[in-house]
Amino acid sequence: MAKDKRFERIYVQSMGSMEIWVDKETGVNYLYRQSGYAGGLTVLLDKDGKPVVTPVEE
C-alpha cells in the first residue's frame, strides 16, 4: 500500500453531504454527494464540459 493517500478532500459543504476530492496523481477533481445511506461520485466538469484539473505538485 502506498505511503501517501492518492485522493485529498479539498472542500466540504453542509456537514459532509457534498465534497470535492482531488486525485493527487492526475489533478482531476471529483464531486461526491451523500444523502442518507446513498451517495455518488462524478468527475467535476467546467463550463465547456471538460474535467476540472488542479495543478499537481511533483
C-alpha distance matrix in Angstrom:
0.0 3.8 6.5 8.8 9.3 10.7 13.7 16.3 19.4 22.5 25.3 26.4 29.8 31.7 29.6 26.4 28.1 27.4 24.5 23.5 19.8 18.9 16.3 15.6 15.2 18.5 20.3 21.4 22.5 22.2 24.7 23.7 26.7 26.9 30.2 30.5 28.2 27.7 25.6 24.9 22.9 24.6 24.6 26.9 29.8 32.5 36.2 36.2 33.6 30.9 27.4 27.2 25.0 24.2 24.3 20.9 20.9 19.7
3.8 0.0 3.8 5.5 6.9 8.3 11.7 14.1 17.5 20.2 23.3 24.9 28.5 30.7 28.7 25.6 27.5 26.4 23.2 21.7 18.0 16.6 14.0 12.6 12.3 15.9 17.6 19.1 20.4 20.7 23.4 22.9 26.1 26.8 30.3 31.0 29.1 28.4 25.8 24.9 22.5 23.7 23.3 25.2 28.0 30.4 34.2 34.2 31.8 28.9 25.4 24.9 22.4 21.3 21.0 17.5 17.3 16.0
6.5 3.8 0.0 3.8 6.7 9.3 12.2 13.6 17.0 19.4 22.7 24.3 28.0 30.2 28.0 25.2 27.6 26.6 23.3 21.9 18.4 17.0 15.0 13.0 13.5 17.2 18.3 20.3 21.2 21.8 24.3 23.7 26.9 27.5 31.0 31.7 30.1 29.6 27.1 26.4 24.0 25.4 24.8 26.3 29.2 31.3 35.1 35.4 33.3 30.4 26.8 25.8 23.1 21.4 21.0 17.5 16.6 15.4
8.8 5.5 3.8 0.0 3.8 6.3 9.0 10.1 13.5 15.8 19.2 21.0 24.7 27.2 25.3 22.5 24.8 23.5 20.1 18.5 14.9 13.4 11.7 9.6 10.8 14.3 14.9 17.0 17.7 18.6 21.0 20.8 24.1 25.0 28.6 29.7 28.4 27.7 24.8 24.0 21.4 22.6 21.8 22.9 25.9 27.8 31.6 32.1 30.1 27.2 23.5 22.2 19.7 17.8 17.6 14.2 13.6 13.1
9.3 6.9 6.7 3.8 0.0 3.8 5.7 7.3 10.6 13.3 16.5 18.0 21.7 24.1 22.3 19.2 21.4 20.1 16.7 15.3 11.7 10.8 9.2 8.2 10.0 13.0 13.3 14.7 15.0 15.3 17.6 17.1 20.4 21.3 24.9 26.1 24.8 23.9 21.1 20.3 17.7 19.1 18.6 19.9 23.1 25.3 29.1 29.7 27.5 24.8 21.1 19.9 17.8 16.3 16.9 14.0 14.2 14.5
10.7 8.3 9.3 6.3 3.8 0.0 3.8 6.8 10.3 12.8 15.9 17.9 21.4 24.1 22.8 19.5 21.1 19.3 15.9 13.8 10.0 8.3 5.9 5.4 6.7 9.5 10.2 11.3 12.2 12.7 15.5 15.7 19.3 20.7 24.5 26.0 24.7 23.3 20.1 18.6 15.7 16.5 15.6 17.1 20.0 22.3 26.1 26.4 24.1 21.4 17.7 16.9 14.7 13.7 14.4 11.7 12.8 13.1
13.7 11.7 12.2 9.0 5.7 3.8 0.0 3.8 6.8 9.5 12.3 14.2 17.6 20.4 19.3 15.9 17.5 15.5 12.0 10.1 6.3 5.5 4.6 5.8 8.4 9.9 9.4 9.8 9.5 9.7 12.1 12.2 15.8 17.4 21.1 22.9 22.0 20.5 17.2 15.8 12.8 13.8 13.2 14.3 17.5 19.8 23.6 24.3 22.1 19.7 15.8 14.7 13.2 12.2 13.8 11.9 13.5 14.9
16.3 14.1 13.6 10.1 7.3 6.8 3.8 0.0 3.8 6.2 9.4 11.5 15.2 18.1 16.9 14.0 16.1 14.1 10.4 8.6 5.5 5.3 6.7 6.9 10.5 11.9 10.1 10.9 9.6 10.2 11.9 12.1 15.4 17.0 20.7 22.6 22.2 21.0 17.7 16.7 14.0 15.0 14.3 14.4 17.7 19.5 23.2 24.5 22.6 20.4 16.6 14.7 13.3 11.5 13.3 11.9 13.1 15.2
19.4 17.5 17.0 13.5 10.6 10.3 6.8 3.8 0.0 3.8 6.0 7.7 11.4 14.3 13.3 10.5 12.6 10.7 7.0 5.9 4.3 6.4 9.2 10.2 13.8 14.4 12.1 12.0 9.6 9.4 9.9 9.8 12.6 14.2 17.7 19.8 20.0 18.8 15.6 14.9 12.7 14.0 13.8 13.3 16.8 18.6 22.0 23.8 22.0 20.3 16.7 14.5 14.0 12.4 15.0 14.4 15.9 18.4
22.5 20.2 19.4 15.8 13.3 12.8 9.5 6.2 3.8 0.0 3.8 7.1 10.5 14.0 13.7 11.6 13.6 11.1 7.6 5.8 5.8 7.0 10.5 11.1 14.7 14.9 11.8 12.0 9.3 10.1 10.5 11.4 13.9 16.0 19.3 21.8 22.4 21.1 17.8 16.9 14.6 15.2 14.3 12.9 15.9 16.9 20.2 22.3 21.0 19.4 16.0 13.2 12.8 10.7 13.4 13.6 15.0 18.1
25.3 23.3 22.7 19.2 16.5 15.9 12.3 9.4 6.0 3.8 0.0 3.8 6.8 10.4 10.7 9.0 10.8 8.2 5.4 5.1 7.3 9.6 13.3 14.5 18.0 17.7 14.5 14.0 10.6 10.5 9.5 10.1 11.7 13.8 16.8 19.4 20.6 19.4 16.3 15.7 14.0 14.7 14.5 12.5 15.5 16.5 19.4 22.0 20.7 19.8 16.7 14.0 14.5 13.0 16.2 16.9 18.5 21.7
26.4 24.9 24.3 21.0 18.0 17.9 14.2 11.5 7.7 7.1 3.8 0.0 3.8 6.9 6.9 5.5 7.6 5.9 4.5 6.8 9.3 12.5 15.9 17.4 20.9 20.7 17.8 16.9 13.3 12.2 10.1 9.5 10.1 11.3 13.9 16.3 17.8 17.0 14.4 14.7 13.9 15.3 16.0 14.3 17.5 18.8 21.4 24.1 22.6 22.2 19.2 16.9 17.8 16.7 19.9 20.5 22.1 25.1
29.8 28.5 28.0 24.7 21.7 21.4 17.6 15.2 11.4 10.5 6.8 3.8 0.0 3.8 5.8 5.8 6.4 5.2 6.3 9.0 12.2 15.5 18.9 20.8 24.1 23.5 20.6 19.2 15.4 14.0 11.1 10.5 9.7 10.8 12.5 15.1 17.4 16.6 14.4 15.0 14.9 16.2 17.1 15.2 18.0 19.1 21.1 24.2 22.8 23.0 20.5 18.3 19.9 19.1 22.5 23.5 25.3 28.5
31.7 30.7 30.2 27.2 24.1 24.1 20.4 18.1 14.3 14.0 10.4 6.9 3.8 0.0 3.8 5.6 5.6 6.7 9.0 12.3 15.3 18.8 22.1 24.1 27.4 26.9 24.1 22.6 18.8 16.9 13.7 12.3 10.4 10.2 10.9 13.0 15.8 15.6 14.3 15.7 16.5 18.2 19.8 18.1 20.9 22.1 23.8 27.0 25.5 26.0 23.6 21.7 23.5 22.9 26.3 27.2 28.9 32.0
29.6 28.7 28.0 25.3 22.3 22.8 19.3 16.9 13.3 13.7 10.7 6.9 5.8 3.8 0.0 3.8 5.8 7.9 9.4 12.9 15.1 18.7 21.7 23.5 26.8 26.9 24.3 23.1 19.5 17.6 14.8 12.7 11.3 10.3 11.2 12.4 14.8 15.4 14.2 16.1 16.9 19.2 20.9 19.7 22.9 24.4 26.5 29.5 27.8 27.9 25.1 23.2 24.5 23.6 26.7 27.1 28.5 31.4
26.4 25.6 25.2 22.5 19.2 19.5 15.9 14.0 10.5 11.6 9.0 5.5 5.8 5.6 3.8 0.0 3.8 5.5 6.3 10.0 11.9 15.6 18.4 20.4 23.6 23.7 21.3 20.0 16.5 14.3 11.7 9.3 8.4 7.7 9.7 11.3 13.0 13.0 11.3 12.8 13.4 15.9 17.7 16.9 20.3 22.3 24.7 27.3 25.3 25.2 22.3 20.6 21.8 21.1 24.3 24.5 26.2 28.8
28.1 27.5 27.6 24.8 21.4 21.1 17.5 16.1 12.6 13.6 10.8 7.6 6.4 5.6 5.8 3.8 0.0 3.8 6.7 10.5 12.8 16.6 19.3 21.9 24.8 24.3 22.1 20.1 16.6 13.8 10.6 8.0 5.7 4.8 6.4 8.9 11.0 10.4 8.8 10.5 11.8 14.2 16.5 15.8 19.0 21.1 23.2 25.9 23.7 24.1 21.4 20.3 22.0 21.9 25.5 25.9 28.0 30.7
27.4 26.4 26.6 23.5 20.1 19.3 15.5 14.1 10.7 11.1 8.2 5.9 5.2 6.7 7.9 5.5 3.8 0.0 3.8 7.1 10.1 13.7 16.7 19.3 22.1 21.3 18.9 16.8 13.1 10.6 7.3 5.7 4.5 6.3 8.9 12.0 13.6 12.1 9.5 9.7 9.9 11.6 13.3 12.2 15.4 17.4 19.6 22.2 20.2 20.5 17.8 16.5 18.4 18.5 22.1 22.8 25.1 28.0
24.5 23.2 23.3 20.1 16.7 15.9 12.0 10.4 7.0 7.6 5.4 4.5 6.3 9.0 9.4 6.3 6.7 3.8 0.0 3.8 6.5 10.1 13.2 15.6 18.6 18.1 15.6 13.9 10.3 8.3 5.9 5.1 6.5 8.6 11.9 14.7 15.7 14.1 11.0 10.5 9.4 10.9 11.9 10.8 14.3 16.3 19.1 21.5 19.5 19.0 16.0 14.3 15.6 15.3 18.7 19.3 21.4 24.2
23.5 21.7 21.9 18.5 15.3 13.8 10.1 8.6 5.9 5.8 5.1 6.8 9.0 12.3 12.9 10.0 10.5 7.1 3.8 0.0 3.8 6.8 10.2 12.6 15.5 14.6 11.9 10.3 6.6 5.6 4.7 6.1 8.9 11.7 15.2 18.1 18.7 16.7 13.2 11.7 9.4 9.8 9.6 8.2 11.7 13.6 16.8 18.9 17.0 16.0 12.8 10.8 11.8 11.5 15.1 15.7 18.2 21.0
19.8 18.0 18.4 14.9 11.7 10.0 6.3 5.5 4.3 5.8 7.3 9.3 12.2 15.3 15.1 11.9 12.8 10.1 6.5 3.8 0.0 3.8 6.8 9.2 12.1 11.8 9.6 8.4 5.7 5.1 6.5 7.4 10.9 13.4 17.1 19.6 19.5 17.6 14.0 12.4 9.5 10.0 9.5 9.4 12.9 15.1 18.7 20.1 18.0 16.3 12.7 11.0 11.0 10.4 13.5 13.4 15.7 18.2
18.9 16.6 17.0 13.4 10.8 8.3 5.5 5.3 6.4 7.0 9.6 12.5 15.5 18.8 18.7 15.6 16.6 13.7 10.1 6.8 3.8 0.0 3.8 5.9 8.7 8.3 5.9 5.7 4.5 6.3 9.1 10.8 14.4 17.0 20.8 23.3 23.0 21.0 17.3 15.2 11.9 11.6 9.8 9.8 12.8 14.6 18.4 19.4 17.5 15.1 11.3 9.5 8.3 7.4 10.1 9.7 12.3 14.6
16.3 14.0 15.0 11.7 9.2 5.9 4.6 6.7 9.2 10.5 13.3 15.9 18.9 22.1 21.7 18.4 19.3 16.7 13.2 10.2 6.8 3.8 0.0 3.8 5.5 5.6 5.1 5.5 6.6 8.0 11.4 12.8 16.6 19.0 22.8 25.1 24.3 22.2 18.5 16.3 12.7 12.4 10.6 11.7 14.3 16.5 20.3 20.6 18.4 15.6 11.9 11.0 9.1 8.8 10.5 9.0 11.6 13.1
15.6 12.6 13.0 9.6 8.2 5.4 5.8 6.9 10.2 11.1 14.5 17.4 20.8 24.1 23.5 20.4 21.9 19.3 15.6 12.6 9.2 5.9 3.8 0.0 3.8 5.8 5.4 7.8 9.3 11.4 14.7 16.1 19.8 22.1 25.9 28.0 27.3 25.4 21.9 19.9 16.4 16.1 14.1 14.8 17.1 18.7 22.5 22.7 21.0 17.9 14.4 13.0 10.1 8.7 9.0 6.4 8.2 9.6
15.2 12.3 13.5 10.8 10.0 6.7 8.4 10.5 13.8 14.7 18.0 20.9 24.1 27.4 26.8 23.6 24.8 22.1 18.6 15.5 12.1 8.7 5.5 3.8 0.0 3.8 6.0 8.3 11.0 13.1 16.8 18.3 22.1 24.4 28.2 30.4 29.3 27.2 23.7 21.4 17.8 17.1 14.8 16.0 17.9 19.5 23.3 22.9 21.1 17.7 14.4 13.8 10.8 10.2 9.8 6.9 8.9 8.9
18.5 15.9 17.2 14.3 13.0 9.5 9.9 11.9 14.4 14.9 17.7 20.7 23.5 26.9 26.9 23.7 24.3 21.3 18.1 14.6 11.8 8.3 5.6 5.8 3.8 0.0 3.8 5.5 8.9 11.4 15.2 17.4 21.1 23.9 27.6 30.1 29.2 26.7 23.1 20.3 16.5 15.1 12.3 13.4 14.7 16.2 19.9 19.2 17.5 14.0 10.9 10.7 7.7 8.3 8.4 6.9 10.1 10.8
20.3 17.6 18.3 14.9 13.3 10.2 9.4 10.1 12.1 11.8 14.5 17.8 20.6 24.1 24.3 21.3 22.1 18.9 15.6 11.9 9.6 5.9 5.1 5.4 6.0 3.8 0.0 3.8 6.4 9.7 13.2 15.7 19.3 22.3 26.0 28.7 28.2 25.8 22.1 19.4 15.7 14.2 11.2 11.3 12.8 13.9 17.6 17.6 16.2 13.0 9.6 8.2 4.9 4.7 5.8 5.5 9.1 11.1
21.4 19.1 20.3 17.0 14.7 11.3 9.8 10.9 12.0 12.0 14.0 16.9 19.2 22.6 23.1 20.0 20.1 16.8 13.9 10.3 8.4 5.7 5.5 7.8 8.3 5.5 3.8 0.0 3.8 6.7 10.3 13.1 16.6 19.8 23.4 26.2 25.8 23.1 19.3 16.3 12.6 10.6 7.5 8.0 9.6 11.5 15.2 15.2 13.2 10.2 6.6 6.0 4.5 6.4 8.9 9.3 12.9 14.9
22.5 20.4 21.2 17.7 15.0 12.2 9.5 9.6 9.6 9.3 10.6 13.3 15.4 18.8 19.5 16.5 16.6 13.1 10.3 6.6 5.7 4.5 6.6 9.3 11.0 8.9 6.4 3.8 0.0 3.8 6.9 9.9 13.3 16.6 20.1 23.2 23.1 20.4 16.7 13.9 10.4 8.8 6.2 5.5 8.3 10.3 14.1 15.0 13.0 10.9 7.1 5.6 5.9 7.0 10.5 11.4 14.7 17.2
22.2 20.7 21.8 18.6 15.3 12.7 9.7 10.2 9.4 10.1 10.5 12.2 14.0 16.9 17.6 14.3 13.8 10.6 8.3 5.6 5.1 6.3 8.0 11.4 13.1 11.4 9.7 6.7 3.8 0.0 3.8 6.5 9.9 13.2 16.7 19.7 19.5 16.7 12.9 10.1 6.6 5.5 4.4 5.0 8.6 11.6 15.0 16.1 13.5 12.2 8.7 8.3 9.5 10.8 14.3 14.8 17.9 20.2
24.7 23.4 24.3 21.0 17.6 15.5 12.1 11.9 9.9 10.5 9.5 10.1 11.1 13.7 14.8 11.7 10.6 7.3 5.9 4.7 6.5 9.1 11.4 14.7 16.8 15.2 13.2 10.3 6.9 3.8 0.0 3.8 6.6 10.1 13.4 16.7 17.0 14.2 10.5 8.1 5.7 5.4 6.1 5.6 9.3 12.1 15.0 16.8 14.2 13.9 11.0 10.4 12.4 13.5 17.1 18.0 21.0 23.5
23.7 22.9 23.7 20.8 17.1 15.7 12.2 12.1 9.8 11.4 10.1 9.5 10.5 12.3 12.7 9.3 8.0 5.7 5.1 6.1 7.4 10.8 12.8 16.1 18.3 17.4 15.7 13.1 9.9 6.5 3.8 0.0 3.8 6.7 10.3 13.3 13.3 10.8 7.2 5.7 4.5 6.7 8.9 9.3 12.9 15.8 18.6 20.3 17.6 17.4 14.5 14.1 15.7 16.5 20.0 20.3 23.0 25.4
26.7 26.1 26.9 24.1 20.4 19.3 15.8 15.4 12.6 13.9 11.7 10.1 9.7 10.4 11.3 8.4 5.7 4.5 6.5 8.9 10.9 14.4 16.6 19.8 22.1 21.1 19.3 16.6 13.3 9.9 6.6 3.8 0.0 3.8 6.9 10.2 11.0 8.5 5.5 5.4 6.6 8.9 11.6 11.6 14.8 17.6 19.7 21.8 19.2 19.7 17.2 16.8 18.9 19.7 23.4 23.9 26.6 29.0
26.9 26.8 27.5 25.0 21.3 20.7 17.4 17.0 14.2 16.0 13.8 11.3 10.8 10.2 10.3 7.7 4.8 6.3 8.6 11.7 13.4 17.0 19.0 22.1 24.4 23.9 22.3 19.8 16.6 13.2 10.1 6.7 3.8 0.0 3.8 6.6 7.5 5.9 4.1 6.6 9.0 12.0 15.0 15.3 18.6 21.3 23.5 25.6 22.9 23.4 20.8 20.5 22.4 22.9 26.5 26.7 29.1 31.4
30.2 30.3 31.0 28.6 24.9 24.5 21.1 20.7 17.7 19.3 16.8 13.9 12.5 10.9 11.2 9.7 6.4 8.9 11.9 15.2 17.1 20.8 22.8 25.9 28.2 27.6 26.0 23.4 20.1 16.7 13.4 10.3 6.9 3.8 0.0 3.8 6.2 5.4 6.1 9.1 12.1 14.9 18.1 18.3 21.2 23.9 25.5 27.8 25.2 26.1 23.9 23.6 25.8 26.4 30.0 30.4 32.8 35.2
30.5 31.0 31.7 29.7 26.1 26.0 22.9 22.6 19.8 21.8 19.4 16.3 15.1 13.0 12.4 11.3 8.9 12.0 14.7 18.1 19.6 23.3 25.1 28.0 30.4 30.1 28.7 26.2 23.2 19.7 16.7 13.3 10.2 6.6 3.8 0.0 3.8 5.6 7.9 11.5 14.8 17.9 21.3 21.7 24.8 27.5 29.3 31.5 28.7 29.6 27.2 27.0 28.9 29.4 32.9 33.0 35.2 37.4
28.2 29.1 30.1 28.4 24.8 24.7 22.0 22.2 20.0 22.4 20.6 17.8 17.4 15.8 14.8 13.0 11.0 13.6 15.7 18.7 19.5 23.0 24.3 27.3 29.3 29.2 28.2 25.8 23.1 19.5 17.0 13.3 11.0 7.5 6.2 3.8 0.0 3.8 6.9 10.6 13.9 17.3 20.9 22.0 25.1 28.2 30.2 32.0 29.0 29.6 27.1 27.2 28.9 29.6 32.9 32.6 34.8 36.7
27.7 28.4 29.6 27.7 23.9 23.3 20.5 21.0 18.8 21.1 19.4 17.0 16.6 15.6 15.4 13.0 10.4 12.1 14.1 16.7 17.6 21.0 22.2 25.4 27.2 26.7 25.8 23.1 20.4 16.7 14.2 10.8 8.5 5.9 5.4 5.6 3.8 0.0 3.8 7.1 10.7 13.9 17.6 18.9 21.8 25.0 26.9 28.6 25.4 26.2 23.8 24.3 26.2 27.2 30.6 30.5 33.1 35.0
25.6 25.8 27.1 24.8 21.1 20.1 17.2 17.7 15.6 17.8 16.3 14.4 14.4 14.3 14.2 11.3 8.8 9.5 11.0 13.2 14.0 17.3 18.5 21.9 23.7 23.1 22.1 19.3 16.7 12.9 10.5 7.2 5.5 4.1 6.1 7.9 6.9 3.8 0.0 3.8 7.1 10.4 14.0 15.2 18.4 21.6 23.8 25.4 22.3 22.7 20.2 20.6 22.4 23.4 26.9 26.8 29.5 31.4
24.9 24.9 26.4 24.0 20.3 18.6 15.8 16.7 14.9 16.9 15.7 14.7 15.0 15.7 16.1 12.8 10.5 9.7 10.5 11.7 12.4 15.2 16.3 19.9 21.4 20.3 19.4 16.3 13.9 10.1 8.1 5.7 5.4 6.6 9.1 11.5 10.6 7.1 3.8 0.0 3.8 6.8 10.5 12.1 15.1 18.5 20.8 22.1 18.8 19.2 16.8 17.5 19.5 20.9 24.4 24.5 27.4 29.3
22.9 22.5 24.0 21.4 17.7 15.7 12.8 14.0 12.7 14.6 14.0 13.9 14.9 16.5 16.9 13.4 11.8 9.9 9.4 9.4 9.5 11.9 12.7 16.4 17.8 16.5 15.7 12.6 10.4 6.6 5.7 4.5 6.6 9.0 12.1 14.8 13.9 10.7 7.1 3.8 0.0 3.8 7.1 9.2 12.4 16.0 18.7 19.7 16.4 16.2 13.5 14.2 15.9 17.4 20.8 20.9 23.9 25.8
24.6 23.7 25.4 22.6 19.1 16.5 13.8 15.0 14.0 15.2 14.7 15.3 16.2 18.2 19.2 15.9 14.2 11.6 10.9 9.8 10.0 11.6 12.4 16.1 17.1 15.1 14.2 10.6 8.8 5.5 5.4 6.7 8.9 12.0 14.9 17.9 17.3 13.9 10.4 6.8 3.8 0.0 3.8 6.3 9.0 12.7 15.3 16.0 12.7 12.5 10.1 11.4 13.5 15.7 19.0 19.6 23.0 24.9
24.6 23.3 24.8 21.8 18.6 15.6 13.2 14.3 13.8 14.3 14.5 16.0 17.1 19.8 20.9 17.7 16.5 13.3 11.9 9.6 9.5 9.8 10.6 14.1 14.8 12.3 11.2 7.5 6.2 4.4 6.1 8.9 11.6 15.0 18.1 21.3 20.9 17.6 14.0 10.5 7.1 3.8 0.0 3.8 6.2 9.9 13.0 13.3 10.1 9.2 6.4 7.9 9.9 12.5 15.8 16.7 20.2 22.3
26.9 25.2 26.3 22.9 19.9 17.1 14.3 14.4 13.3 12.9 12.5 14.3 15.2 18.1 19.7 16.9 15.8 12.2 10.8 8.2 9.4 9.8 11.7 14.8 16.0 13.4 11.3 8.0 5.5 5.0 5.6 9.3 11.6 15.3 18.3 21.7 22.0 18.9 15.2 12.1 9.2 6.3 3.8 0.0 3.8 7.0 10.2 11.4 8.9 8.3 5.8 5.8 8.8 11.1 14.7 16.4 19.8 22.4
29.8 28.0 29.2 25.9 23.1 20.0 17.5 17.7 16.8 15.9 15.5 17.5 18.0 20.9 22.9 20.3 19.0 15.4 14.3 11.7 12.9 12.8 14.3 17.1 17.9 14.7 12.8 9.6 8.3 8.6 9.3 12.9 14.8 18.6 21.2 24.8 25.1 21.8 18.4 15.1 12.4 9.0 6.2 3.8 0.0 3.8 6.8 7.6 5.3 5.2 4.4 5.4 9.1 12.0 15.3 17.5 21.1 23.6
32.5 30.4 31.3 27.8 25.3 22.3 19.8 19.5 18.6 16.9 16.5 18.8 19.1 22.1 24.4 22.3 21.1 17.4 16.3 13.6 15.1 14.6 16.5 18.7 19.5 16.2 13.9 11.5 10.3 11.6 12.1 15.8 17.6 21.3 23.9 27.5 28.2 25.0 21.6 18.5 16.0 12.7 9.9 7.0 3.8 0.0 3.8 5.4 5.4 5.5 6.2 5.8 9.3 12.0 15.0 17.8 21.3 24.0
36.2 34.2 35.1 31.6 29.1 26.1 23.6 23.2 22.0 20.2 19.4 21.4 21.1 23.8 26.5 24.7 23.2 19.6 19.1 16.8 18.7 18.4 20.3 22.5 23.3 19.9 17.6 15.2 14.1 15.0 15.0 18.6 19.7 23.5 25.5 29.3 30.2 26.9 23.8 20.8 18.7 15.3 13.0 10.2 6.8 3.8 0.0 3.8 5.6 7.5 9.5 9.5 12.9 15.5 18.2 21.3 24.7 27.5
36.2 34.2 35.4 32.1 29.7 26.4 24.3 24.5 23.8 22.3 22.0 24.1 24.2 27.0 29.5 27.3 25.9 22.2 21.5 18.9 20.1 19.4 20.6 22.7 22.9 19.2 17.6 15.2 15.0 16.1 16.8 20.3 21.8 25.6 27.8 31.5 32.0 28.6 25.4 22.1 19.7 16.0 13.3 11.4 7.6 5.4 3.8 0.0 3.8 5.6 8.9 10.0 13.0 16.1 18.4 21.3 24.8 27.2
33.6 31.8 33.3 30.1 27.5 24.1 22.1 22.6 22.0 21.0 20.7 22.6 22.8 25.5 27.8 25.3 23.7 20.2 19.5 17.0 18.0 17.5 18.4 21.0 21.1 17.5 16.2 13.2 13.0 13.5 14.2 17.6 19.2 22.9 25.2 28.7 29.0 25.4 22.3 18.8 16.4 12.7 10.1 8.9 5.3 5.4 5.6 3.8 0.0 3.8 6.7 9.0 12.1 15.6 18.2 20.6 24.3 26.5
30.9 28.9 30.4 27.2 24.8 21.4 19.7 20.4 20.3 19.4 19.8 22.2 23.0 26.0 27.9 25.2 24.1 20.5 19.0 16.0 16.3 15.1 15.6 17.9 17.7 14.0 13.0 10.2 10.9 12.2 13.9 17.4 19.7 23.4 26.1 29.6 29.6 26.2 22.7 19.2 16.2 12.5 9.2 8.3 5.2 5.5 7.5 5.6 3.8 0.0 3.8 6.5 8.9 12.6 14.8 17.1 20.9 22.9
27.4 25.4 26.8 23.5 21.1 17.7 15.8 16.6 16.7 16.0 16.7 19.2 20.5 23.6 25.1 22.3 21.4 17.8 16.0 12.8 12.7 11.3 11.9 14.4 14.4 10.9 9.6 6.6 7.1 8.7 11.0 14.5 17.2 20.8 23.9 27.2 27.1 23.8 20.2 16.8 13.5 10.1 6.4 5.8 4.4 6.2 9.5 8.9 6.7 3.8 0.0 3.8 6.1 9.7 12.4 14.3 18.1 20.2
27.2 24.9 25.8 22.2 19.9 16.9 14.7 14.7 14.5 13.2 14.0 16.9 18.3 21.7 23.2 20.6 20.3 16.5 14.3 10.8 11.0 9.5 11.0 13.0 13.8 10.7 8.2 6.0 5.6 8.3 10.4 14.1 16.8 20.5 23.6 27.0 27.2 24.3 20.6 17.5 14.2 11.4 7.9 5.8 5.4 5.8 9.5 10.0 9.0 6.5 3.8 0.0 3.8 6.8 9.9 12.3 15.9 18.5
25.0 22.4 23.1 19.7 17.8 14.7 13.2 13.3 14.0 12.8 14.5 17.8 19.9 23.5 24.5 21.8 22.0 18.4 15.6 11.8 11.0 8.3 9.1 10.1 10.8 7.7 4.9 4.5 5.9 9.5 12.4 15.7 18.9 22.4 25.8 28.9 28.9 26.2 22.4 19.5 15.9 13.5 9.9 8.8 9.1 9.3 12.9 13.0 12.1 8.9 6.1 3.8 0.0 3.8 6.4 8.6 12.2 14.8
24.2 21.3 21.4 17.8 16.3 13.7 12.2 11.5 12.4 10.7 13.0 16.7 19.1 22.9 23.6 21.1 21.9 18.5 15.3 11.5 10.4 7.4 8.8 8.7 10.2 8.3 4.7 6.4 7.0 10.8 13.5 16.5 19.7 22.9 26.4 29.4 29.6 27.2 23.4 20.9 17.4 15.7 12.5 11.1 12.0 12.0 15.5 16.1 15.6 12.6 9.7 6.8 3.8 0.0 3.8 6.3 9.4 12.5
24.3 21.0 21.0 17.6 16.9 14.4 13.8 13.3 15.0 13.4 16.2 19.9 22.5 26.3 26.7 24.3 25.5 22.1 18.7 15.1 13.5 10.1 10.5 9.0 9.8 8.4 5.8 8.9 10.5 14.3 17.1 20.0 23.4 26.5 30.0 32.9 32.9 30.6 26.9 24.4 20.8 19.0 15.8 14.7 15.3 15.0 18.2 18.4 18.2 14.8 12.4 9.9 6.4 3.8 0.0 3.8 6.6 9.6
20.9 17.5 17.5 14.2 14.0 11.7 11.9 11.9 14.4 13.6 16.9 20.5 23.5 27.2 27.1 24.5 25.9 22.8 19.3 15.7 13.4 9.7 9.0 6.4 6.9 6.9 5.5 9.3 11.4 14.8 18.0 20.3 23.9 26.7 30.4 33.0 32.6 30.5 26.8 24.5 20.9 19.6 16.7 16.4 17.5 17.8 21.3 21.3 20.6 17.1 14.3 12.3 8.6 6.3 3.8 0.0 3.8 6.3
20.9 17.3 16.6 13.6 14.2 12.8 13.5 13.1 15.9 15.0 18.5 22.1 25.3 28.9 28.5 26.2 28.0 25.1 21.4 18.2 15.7 12.3 11.6 8.2 8.9 10.1 9.1 12.9 14.7 17.9 21.0 23.0 26.6 29.1 32.8 35.2 34.8 33.1 29.5 27.4 23.9 23.0 20.2 19.8 21.1 21.3 24.7 24.8 24.3 20.9 18.1 15.9 12.2 9.4 6.6 3.8 0.0 3.8
19.7 16.0 15.4 13.1 14.5 13.1 14.9 15.2 18.4 18.1 21.7 25.1 28.5 32.0 31.4 28.8 30.7 28.0 24.2 21.0 18.2 14.6 13.1 9.6 8.9 10.8 11.1 14.9 17.2 20.2 23.5 25.4 29.0 31.4 35.2 37.4 36.7 35.0 31.4 29.3 25.8 24.9 22.3 22.4 23.6 24.0 27.5 27.2 26.5 22.9 20.2 18.5 14.8 12.5 9.6 6.3 3.8 0.0
